[in-house]
Amino acid sequence: METFKGLWTSENVDGTYVTAISNIPMDVLNPEQVLVQVFYSSLNYKDALSSNGHRGITRNFPHIPGIDAAGIVINDPKGRFKPGTKVIITGFDLGMNAHGGLSEFVSVPSTWIIKLPSGLTLEKSMQIGTAGLTAGMAMLALQQNGIRPIDGPIVVSGATGGLGMCSILLLKQLGHEVIAISGKKELHDFLKSIGVDEIIDREEFLQETSKALYSMRFAAAIDTVGGDTLIKILKSLKAGGSVAACGMASSVELNLQIYPFILRGARLLGIYSADSPLVLKQKVWNKFSKEWNFSLDKIVKTINLEEAPKIMQDMLAGKTSGRYLVKTIT
Ligand SMILES: NC(=O)c1ccc[n+]([C@@H]2O[C@H](COP(=O)([O-])OP(=O)(O)OC[C@H]3O[C@@H](n4cnc5c(N)ncnc54)[C@H](OP(=O)(O)O)[C@@H]3O)[C@@H](O)[C@H]2O)c1
């Protein structure tokens, strides 16, 4: 039987889950979809949840995790993509309820596929991955709400995470002053080395959150954390400021009075990259291939498939930082 190499998450008899490299039968893939040989994937928080059996992300196991994939089309039964076409697939149901990119092959509907823009390599596209794409969508949302470098500092929470670091690099590329909120004191120097202008310790920021409003400090924010952090950021925005709310690394709750909205005109912009229309994804990928084409080398660690399960466990324990590029072919 033909097989391919990939990560395989399965349920143990005691209800726990294990993710390990396996030889997976080719027939788990859908022959009616586009077959893509994956060269690179990446690690995102959602992959860590899926590979740990989180039913809110993945309903059925065994399962191949991986919400990101970049590779080459091997076969498209409907003929939309020629064999050899370089493509990117991020989000939709990839790695959630469809087998994902942490493997040598994926099969996906053609409607999930972006042709790799010229100016990007497969490797670079997965350095960016869903985290970078989301940072890009957050940036676009802030720009559409009129935020300019002259308006003042932009705060990024969860600054040492994949989404946080991609946001920092992008904001700096576009000339913004950046304030980072981070719980990792040991990475403060690193954050400065990638351009962060000021760092607020997470614990200090959250010491006092109960006032209706705080002094107007941030022109805008990219929040990856949610909960009290998002609440205090909203209460600390300058008049007319915007927050791109992307994540929930700390909490899904948002228990907030209405004052920031009606007394300061704060705008809360929800960002969800996975199911965004393909045209929006294409627009952001095109930007990354042209005017947003900066190096991510400082924030990316390259690993192979075998190393991914351990790193995903570390990710859930809050012990990782930056982006992880996964080479799927050895
Ligand atoms: N909306 C979307 O489309 C979209 C796309 C991608 C990701 N996300 C979400 O965005 C979030 C971040 O994703 P990621 O890939 O960057 O994850 P990540 O690499 O694991 O980073 C998360 C960061 O959040 C901070 N953090 C962790 N636990 C925390 C806690 N209990 N309280 C406060 N801060 C905490 C940490 O940064 P510090 O130590 O520096 O504080 C950590 O590095 C996740 O919730 C993910 O699901 C959303």
PDBQT file of the ligand as one rigid body, heavy atoms in Angstrom, charges set to zero:
ROOT
HETATM    1  N1  LIG A 401      -7.863  35.552  14.453  1.00  0.00    +0.000 N 
HETATM    2  C1  LIG A 401      -7.134  34.761  13.701  1.00  0.00    +0.000 C 
HETATM    3  O1  LIG A 401      -7.384  34.596  12.513  1.00  0.00    +0.000 OA
HETATM    4  C2  LIG A 401      -5.965  34.074  14.334  1.00  0.00    +0.000 A 
HETATM    5  C3  LIG A 401      -4.914  33.580  13.551  1.00  0.00    +0.000 A 
HETATM    6  C4  LIG A 401      -3.793  33.041  14.184  1.00  0.00    +0.000 A 
HETATM    7  C5  LIG A 401      -3.759  32.953  15.582  1.00  0.00    +0.000 A 
HETATM    8  N2  LIG A 401      -4.830  33.395  16.288  1.00  0.00    +0.000 N 
HETATM    9  C6  LIG A 401      -4.832  33.345  17.759  1.00  0.00    +0.000 C 
HETATM   10  O2  LIG A 401      -3.899  34.296  18.231  1.00  0.00    +0.000 OA
HETATM   11  C7  LIG A 401      -3.337  33.853  19.454  1.00  0.00    +0.000 C 
HETATM   12  C8  LIG A 401      -1.811  33.858  19.338  1.00  0.00    +0.000 C 
HETATM   13  O3  LIG A 401      -1.432  32.938  18.327  1.00  0.00    +0.000 OA
HETATM   14  P1  LIG A 401       0.123  32.600  18.111  1.00  0.00    +0.000 P 
HETATM   15  O4  LIG A 401       0.184  31.648  16.976  1.00  0.00    +0.000 OA
HETATM   16  O5  LIG A 401       0.913  33.848  18.101  1.00  0.00    +0.000 OA
HETATM   17  O6  LIG A 401       0.396  31.795  19.476  1.00  0.00    +0.000 OA
HETATM   18  P2  LIG A 401       1.773  31.630  20.262  1.00  0.00    +0.000 P 
HETATM   19  O7  LIG A 401       2.919  31.667  19.315  1.00  0.00    +0.000 OA
HETATM   20  O8  LIG A 401       1.598  30.475  21.152  1.00  0.00    +0.000 OA
HETATM   21  O9  LIG A 401       1.871  32.992  21.133  1.00  0.00    +0.000 OA
HETATM   22  C9  LIG A 401       0.944  33.334  22.114  1.00  0.00    +0.000 C 
HETATM   23  C10 LIG A 401       1.586  34.412  23.004  1.00  0.00    +0.000 C 
HETATM   24  O10 LIG A 401       0.579  34.908  23.887  1.00  0.00    +0.000 OA
HETATM   25  C11 LIG A 401       1.158  35.213  25.145  1.00  0.00    +0.000 C 
HETATM   26  N3  LIG A 401       0.443  34.423  26.165  1.00  0.00    +0.000 N 
HETATM   27  C12 LIG A 401       0.411  33.093  26.312  1.00  0.00    +0.000 A 
HETATM   28  N4  LIG A 401      -0.343  32.744  27.362  1.00  0.00    +0.000 NA
HETATM   29  C13 LIG A 401      -0.807  33.884  27.888  1.00  0.00    +0.000 A 
HETATM   30  C14 LIG A 401      -1.631  34.192  28.998  1.00  0.00    +0.000 A 
HETATM   31  N5  LIG A 401      -2.141  33.249  29.772  1.00  0.00    +0.000 N 
HETATM   32  N6  LIG A 401      -1.909  35.482  29.243  1.00  0.00    +0.000 NA
HETATM   33  C15 LIG A 401      -1.423  36.451  28.449  1.00  0.00    +0.000 A 
HETATM   34  N7  LIG A 401      -0.602  36.227  27.397  1.00  0.00    +0.000 NA
HETATM   35  C16 LIG A 401      -0.316  34.955  27.118  1.00  0.00    +0.000 A 
HETATM   36  C17 LIG A 401       2.627  34.837  25.086  1.00  0.00    +0.000 C 
HETATM   37  O11 LIG A 401       3.348  36.008  24.756  1.00  0.00    +0.000 OA
HETATM   38  P3  LIG A 401       4.159  36.851  25.850  1.00  0.00    +0.000 P 
HETATM   39  O12 LIG A 401       4.837  35.857  26.749  1.00  0.00    +0.000 OA
HETATM   40  O13 LIG A 401       5.107  37.663  25.060  1.00  0.00    +0.000 OA
HETATM   41  O14 LIG A 401       3.171  37.667  26.613  1.00  0.00    +0.000 OA
HETATM   42  C18 LIG A 401       2.683  33.860  23.922  1.00  0.00    +0.000 C 
HETATM   43  O15 LIG A 401       3.936  33.872  23.301  1.00  0.00    +0.000 OA
HETATM   44  C19 LIG A 401      -3.964  32.468  19.726  1.00  0.00    +0.000 C 
HETATM   45  O16 LIG A 401      -5.079  32.639  20.561  1.00  0.00    +0.000 OA
HETATM   46  C20 LIG A 401      -4.405  32.018  18.338  1.00  0.00    +0.000 C 
HETATM   47  O17 LIG A 401      -5.453  31.091  18.399  1.00  0.00    +0.000 OA
HETATM   48  C21 LIG A 401      -5.918  33.954  15.699  1.00  0.00    +0.000 A 
ENDROOT
TORSDOF 0
